[in-house]
Amino acid sequence: MNMLYEPSIHLQQVSFSANGKTILKSITGSFPKGKITTLVGPSGAGKTTLLKLCNGLLSPTDGQILIDNQPISTYEPTALRRHVGIALQAAPMINGTVFENFALPRSLQGKKLTKEEAIQYLQDVGLDQSFLQRSINGLSGGQRQKVSIARTLINQSSILLLDEITSALDRQSVQDIETLITTINKKYNVTMIWITHNLQQALTIGHFTWVMMDGELIETGKSSLLKAPVNPRVAEFVQGVNV
Ligand SMILES: Nc1ncnc2c1ncn2[C@@H]1O[C@H](COP(=O)(O)OP(=O)(O)OP(=O)(O)O)[C@@H](O)[C@H]1O
């Protein structure tokens, strides 16, 4: 599947083991450029490990990962982190203001971020300019997640990895973040890979879906596959989660 789409990330028989445990078993597949692929599966299936391999936090034990047709190992580590952004449920930040958090990725490159640029990034995520001087510690979970997403925009990442970014949020914030991700995907043509336990979200937000189980990729296709799974293991998983 996905053969009609240019791959942004391609995994070729990727396996990963740690501490004598096989966590990922010969995964082969592509994440199409400019599309949102949702990644679902039971707890412990290996989803987070897969994301960590895609931005170089971990290296495969076996197999090869291509990012925009180049082996991931040929990227300089900081360039790779810029190219492939990551947003996590906990949205880790430095203590300080929103502006200081925005400026950090630039200062690591020896560059400055102007106030005007920072305001533009805030607008992109639906926050007004008064947030620039607000302390990170005083933000709600939803606001914090928006700041975290804005920070990935500052890096102009062409690939964004999202690990359960809405699971700790209230219903309204979940909707806001879903709308935001969809808008960013269209506006900047960013390739997104989104781990979620919310199958309704995986279905409605994803163009494509990967289903993982016990370290294996057991199904890939258009996200609508979750509505009427043909694969009995996927059907059992979906029924268990009550999509
Ligand atoms: N460094 C490691 N050493 C040993 N086992 C590990 C290591 N990292 C992860 N694991 C194990 O590998 C399995 C997959 O972990 P991973 O976090 O990738 O799963 P997941 O699908 O993201 O789960 P969840 O949905 O609960 O976040 C788990 O059983 C985990 O305990």
The ligand as an ORCA input file, in Angstrom:
! r2SCAN-3c Opt
* xyz 0 1
  N      15.293     -0.226     26.878
  C      14.415     -1.214     27.027
  N      14.754     -2.374     27.588
  C      13.883     -3.393     27.730
  N      12.598     -3.330     27.360
  C      12.177     -2.179     26.803
  C      13.047     -1.060     26.598
  N      12.329     -0.072     26.006
  C      11.080     -0.548     25.859
  N      10.969     -1.798     26.325
  C       9.777     -2.660     26.303
  O       9.387     -2.804     24.957
  C       7.967     -2.847     24.823
  C       7.498     -1.767     23.891
  O       7.613     -0.484     24.515
  P       6.996      0.830     23.856
  O       7.100      1.916     24.869
  O       7.645      1.067     22.545
  O       5.476      0.393     23.635
  P       4.205      1.265     23.273
  O       3.466      0.522     22.210
  O       4.605      2.658     22.982
  O       3.387      1.196     24.640
  P       2.395      2.264     25.320
  O       1.206      2.332     24.422
  O       2.087      1.657     26.655
  O       3.144      3.556     25.428
  C       7.440     -2.730     26.239
  O       7.171     -4.021     26.714
  C       8.573     -2.085     27.009
  O       8.530     -2.436     28.371
*
